[in-house]
Amino acid sequence: MGMTPGYSPKDVLEKIKSGHIRAVDLRFTDPFGAWQHFTLPATMVTEASFTDGHGFDGSSIRGWKTINESDMLVVPDPSTAVVDPFFAEPTLVMIADVADPITKEDYVRDPRSVARRCESYLQATGLADKAFVGPEPEFFIFDDVVRWDTQPHSSFYRIGSDEGHWNAGSEEASHGYHIRNKGGYLPLPPADQLQDLRGEMMRTMEEVGIEMERQHHEVASAGQAELDMRYDSLVNMADKLQWFKYIVKQCAVRAGKTATFMPKPLFGDNGSGMHCHFSLWKGKSNLFAGSGYAGLSDVGRWAIGGLLHHAHAVIAFTNPTTNSYRRLVPHFEAPIKLAYSSRNRSAGIRIPMFSSSPGAKRFEFRCPDPLANGYLAFAAIAMACIDGIQNRIDPGDPLDKNIYDLKPEELDRVVDAPTSLEAALDALRKDHEFLLRGDVFSRELIETYLKFKYDNEVLVMKTRPHPLEFAMYYDG
């Protein structure tokens, strides 16, 4: 049983009554992208569950209610019902929306409610009916030796990977087949040691109703991987991204390995991005298809203009960690130039040219990484595009030249993406009015997000010495 659009409360209850379901797992997402859950006996789920919800303590969730106003409700969405592919006991999973127990209204800090309001606002503007999103999350699969520790007097991390090029001389992993540094794009086994595991991940995703397109090894050594999902509407794709991350991690653990969506776990090799393909549709018409540059319409160009205009603020959601900016570094291959192009992969926005079909016309935002909370990241991208269309923001000329061939004066005219989480948060603090339209985002959510990220990530990183600093400065 996979996720079934149109699946009703009655359908869910009949599935439970069939006797095959022993428990029901309700899942929701915190503001920073972590999936949370609690499990009920199947007999506890009734028709009232879909209107009145089930209570839980919201004060223990990062960035949510305080202890004196802790009661919250989760209201399951029956269209998301799917049997968990890993639990020993037959368990039906439903993704839930979070509501205030008194007013029964959406909780403004619930990321899924932000994405739902974004879809509603898009329709209310009359500009489009649907936003389609196609993310490409990359990740690393390491072997069982992944250790780290951070103490006031010491700090280290250690990654184990049989594929890693650094194991060519080791006794433990000396089979002779290793992925060279930056040499991991599409090799066959035996160099690619993870074909079967990625295949298992892809099949499991299909079991829960995610339409898949391909899987392959990515560029970096040490097990970098990519599995591609077929595009879907904004909320549905954010739901699927949560399942995607869960399945990748669970399959890895079951195989005695571990997977991470951390964008830059290895020094000197490619990081993991999450290129996001995006388009707007009205009825059966792709609003981005036209006769302009790279087959774009004016609407498509204005959407790109809006995203480029608000990119620094949007990146606070699409690249939400301090580690994100180990990947977004100038003068490397990372897509840090806030410009658009049909062929330049260093540009932050690319217009793919694989197909001449108007239905395939879209842009690819290349800055995001897979630690993004899909609900907030996709909604922020959409809101920037809506603002661009409403205000007819011109994106300027495309950047079709190789950035390494640009003259200094030409390069200076191209804006870089932020190079630190602190800079991105500062941009969001200054530029977020476009997110508040239609009550899609709330000031409360944005202020909570800014404070938590600064206090618990930026400040913590800024105040700790780095092991490399000992190598550079200890004897100075």
N, C-alpha and C positions, 0 to 999 in steps of 0.2 A: 504494500500500500504506500504510494507516494503522495506528496502534497497535491491536493486536488482543489483547484479554484472552483468556487461554488459549493463546496462541501458544507453542509448545514449542521446545526446542533443535532437535529434528528438523525442525520447520517452517522455522526460521532457516537451518539447514544446507542444506535443499532449495532454499530461495530463493537462497542463495549459489551452489549447484551449477548452477542454471539458466543461469548464465553472464552474467546481467544486472548482477550486483553485482561491482564491482572492488575495493572497500575497505569496511572496517567501522570506524565511529567510535564509541568508547566514551566516554560522558559521565557526569560526576559533579559534585556540588555542594560547594563549600567552606562553612564555617560561616556565612559572611556573604552567601550567596546566589548567588555567581558560578558559572556553569557552566564547567567545565573539560573538556578532552577530549584524547585522542590517537587516531591513526588507524593501523589495521593493514591490511596486504594481506589480501584476503578469504581467501586460502589459509591464513592463520595461525589462523583461527577453527575450532575443532574441538569435539567433544563435551566435551572436558576444559575448554574455556574456561568452561563454565557451572557447573563445580564447583571447579576449581583457580584460575580467574581469570587475569588478566594483571598483571604487576608494573609498578610505577612508583615514582618518588621522591616520597614524601610530605613530605619536609622543606622543599620549596619552596612548599607550599600554605599560605596564611595560616591560622594557628591550629592547624596540625597537628604532625606528628612533628618531633623535633629531628634534627640531622644524624647523630647516632650511632645512631638507630633509624629510619632513613628509609624502609626498604623497606615497601611496601604493596601490596595487591592490589585490583583492581577486578573484580567478578564481574557480568557482564551479565545483565540481566533480559530474557528472550526475549519476554515479553509487551509490551515497549515498543518492539519493532523497527519502524522506519519509515525510508523512503528520504528522505534530506535533500533538500529542495526547492531548494536553492541551489548546492550543490557541482557543479562542472563534471563531475567523475568520478562515475559512479553509486555512491553510498555509503550503506550501511545503517547507521543510527544505533541504538544501544541504550543506554538509561540503565542505569548500573551501581551496585551497592552496593559499599561499601568494606570490606575485611576485613583483619584482622591476618594476616600471612603465616605465622606460627608456629601460632597457635591456630585459624585459619580462622574465628574468631568476628567478628561485626559490630564495626567500629571505632566506639567510643562517640561520637566527634566527627563521625561521618558524619551529616549532617542527615537524609538519606533513611532511615537506620536508626532515627532517633528517631521519624519519622512511622510507620514500619512497626511499631515496638514500641507506639506509641500505639494503633494499630488493634487489635493483639493484646491489649493491656491492657483496652481498652474491652470486647472480647468476654469476656475472663476475669472481669470484674466481674459479668457477667450482666445489666448494665443495658441494653445495646443491642448490636446486631450491627454497625451501621455508623454512621459520622458522615458526613453529606453537607455539602459546602462549595461555595459558589458565589461566588467573588470577582469584583469588578468593577474591574479595574485601569484607571485613567485615566493618560494620558501626553500629552506635548507632541511635536508634529512641527514642528521648526524648519527653516529653509532653511540653506544651506551656510555662512552666516557665524555660527559659534559659536566664540568665542575667549575664553580666560582665561589669566591668569598670576598667580602669587603669588611674589613675591621678598621678601627682607628689607626692601627699600626701596620696593617698589611692589606694587600689586595692582589687578586689574580683571577684569571679564567683559563680553562683548558678545554679544548674541543677535540673529540676523537672522531676520525673518519677513515675507514679503510680506503675510500676513493681518493683521499687527500694527497696531493702531490708531495707533501712533506714526509709521507710514509714510505717513499721509495727505498729508503735505507733502513727501515725498521724491521725487527725480527718478527713482530706480531702480524704485520700486514705486508708481507714481502712477496705477494703473488705476481708482481711485475706489471700489473695493469692499474694505472693511476691516471686520474684526470689532471692534465697540466694546468698551471695557473692560467685562467681565462680561456681554457681550452675545452670547456664542457658542453659546447653547443651541439646537440644532436649526435653524439657518438653512439655507436652500437655496443652492446655487450661483447666481451666481458669488461671493457672499460666502464661502460654504464652498468653499474651493479644494482640499480634500483628500478629496472624496467617492470618487474613483476609487482613490486610494492606500489608503484604509481598506478599500475593497472588495477590493482585491488582498490586503491582509493577511488579511481574513476568509476569502477563498477558499483561501489558502495554509494557513491553520489547519485548514480542513475537509479539505484534502488529506492532512494528517498525522493525521487522525482525531479532531480536536477538534470537538465539536458546538457550533455557534455559534447565538446567539439574535438579535443585532442589532449594528449599528454606527452611531455618530452623532458629530457634533461636540459637544464639551462647552462649559461656560459661559465659560471664559476666552478671551481673544483669543489670536492667535498660534498657532493650530493645536492646541488642546487636544482630545483625542479619547478615545472610550471604545468598546471592543469587548467584548461580553458573551458569556461562555461558559456553556453549560448546566452545571448543578451535577454533581458526581461525588463519589465516595468520597475520603477524605482524601489518601491517597498518590497516587491517580490524578490528583487535581486539582493537587497540588503538582508532579507531573511535567508536567502540561499548562501550568502557569504558567511553567515554565522554557522550554517550547517557545513559549509566547505572547510572552515578552520577546524571545527570539531572533528570531522571525519579524517582529515589529514593527521591530526595529532593522535587520534585513537588508533588508526591503522598503523602508524609508526610505532606506538607503544606496544601494540599487539605483536609487532615484528621484532621487538627487542631493540628498537631504535628510538629516536626522539626527533621531533620536527619543530622548527621555529620560524615564525614570520618576522622576526627581528630583521630590519632592513640591512644592517651591516655588521654581521657577526665575525667576518674575516677581514683582516687587513690586507690590502694590496690586491684584492680580487673583486669581482663584480658584486654589487649589493642586490637586494631583492626589491623590485618595484611592484606597483600594481597599476599598470596603464589602464585608464578607464575610457572606454568608447562610449560616446554619448550622442543621442539624437532626439529631436522632438517631432511628434507626429500629430496630425489632425485628421481624424477619420483614417483613411487608407493612404494619406499623403505624407511623405517625409518632407518636413518643412525645411530641411537643410539642403535638399537637392535643387540645383539650379544651373545656370549657365555661366556663372562667374568663375573666379580662380578655383582650380581643382574641382570644378563641378559644384561649387557652393552657391546657394541662394543668398540674397541680401540678409534674410533671417539668420542663416547659418553664420555669415560674417559678423552680424551684430551680436549673436550669442558668443562667438569667440571674443569679440571686443569686450563684452561684459565680463567674461572669465579672466581675460588678461588684466582688465582694469581692477578687478577685485582679487587677483590671484594671491597676493601676499596674505590677505585675511583668510581666503579659502584654504590655503596651505596649512594654516593652524589646525584644520580638521583633517586634511588629507595626508599630512605628514606630522603626526601628533606626538612624537617622542624626541628626546635629545639624540637618540641613535639615528633617527631619520636623516639628520643633517650630516652624518658621516658619509651618507650616500650622495646628498645634494651638495657637491663640492665643485667650485669653478675650476676650469682648465682640465677636467677629466671628461669621460664620455657621458656623464649624467645629464639629464634633460633640465638644465637650470636656466636656460635662456627663455624669458617670457616673451615668446614670439610664436608665430605659426608657420607651418611649411608643409608641403605635400611630400617632401622627401628627406628633410633634414631631421635626423633622430636626436640631435642635440637641442632642438626646439622643444619648448614645453608642450606645445600643441601640434600634433601632426594630423593631416588629412589623409587617411589611408587610400591608396589607389589600386587596391587588389581587384576591385570590380568597378565596371562602368555603370552598373545598375543604379538608378535613382534611389531605389529602396535601401541600398547599402551605404548611402552617403551619411557620413558621421565625422566627428572629430575624435581624436584620441588624446586625452590629457595624460601626459607621461610623467608628471611630477609625483603623483600619489604613491604611497607604499602600503603594504598589506597590514600594518598595525592600525590603519585607519578604522574607525567605527563607521561601517557602511551607511548606516541610517543618516548620520550627521554629515559625512563626507559627500554622499550623493546629493543630499538636499542642498548643501552649500554650493556645489557646482551648479545645480539647477537654478538656484536663486540668483546667482551671478549671471547666468545666461538670460534669465527672464529680464533682469535689469538692463542687460545689454540690448535686448530686443526692444523693450519699452522706450529706451532712450537713444536707440539707433547709434550705439557706440561703435565707432570705426576702429577696427583692429590695426589699421595701418598696413604697410606693405609686408608681404611674407618674407621670411628669412630663408631663402633658398640656397644661399652660398654656404660653403663649409665654414663654420665659425673660426676655424684655425687659419683660414685664408683672408679673414676680414682685416682691413686696416684698423689701427687703434681708434681712429675717430668714428669708424663705422661700428666697431664693437661697443664703444661708449654709449651709442644710441640705443642699444638693446639692454633692457632691464634684466637683472638677475633675479632668480627666486631668492627668498630669504635663506641665509646660510646657518641659521640657528633657530631652535625652538623659541628662544626668547624674542628674537626679531619677528617671528611669525605671530606670536601672541600679542606683541606690541601693535602689529598691523591690525589684528582682529579687534583690539581695544579701540583703535582709531576709526576703523571702517567696518561697521556691522549693521548700519541702518538698513541696508538692502536685505539683510537676513530677517529683519523684524516684520517686514511687510506681510500682510495676511495672517499675522500672529503665528507664523511658521516657527521661527525661533523666538525665544523670549529673552529679555534682558537678564532675567534670573538665571537661566541656563548658561548664557554666555559669561556672566560674571562668575558663576560657580566654576565653570570650566577654566577660565583664566586663572582664578585664584588657586585652584587645585593643581593645575599644571605648573604654575610658577613655584608654589610652596613645596610641592612634593617631587618635582623633577628638575626644573631649571636650577633652583637654589641648592638642592642637594648635590647636583653635579658640579656647580660652580665652586662649591666650598671644599671639595675633596681633591687632594693631590692625585695625579695620575702616575702609574708606574713608569711611563716613558719619561716623565719629568725627572725622575731619579737618574736615568741614563743620561739625560741632557744637562742637568744642573748640579748634581750632588757634589761634584768635585770642583765646582766653579768658585 
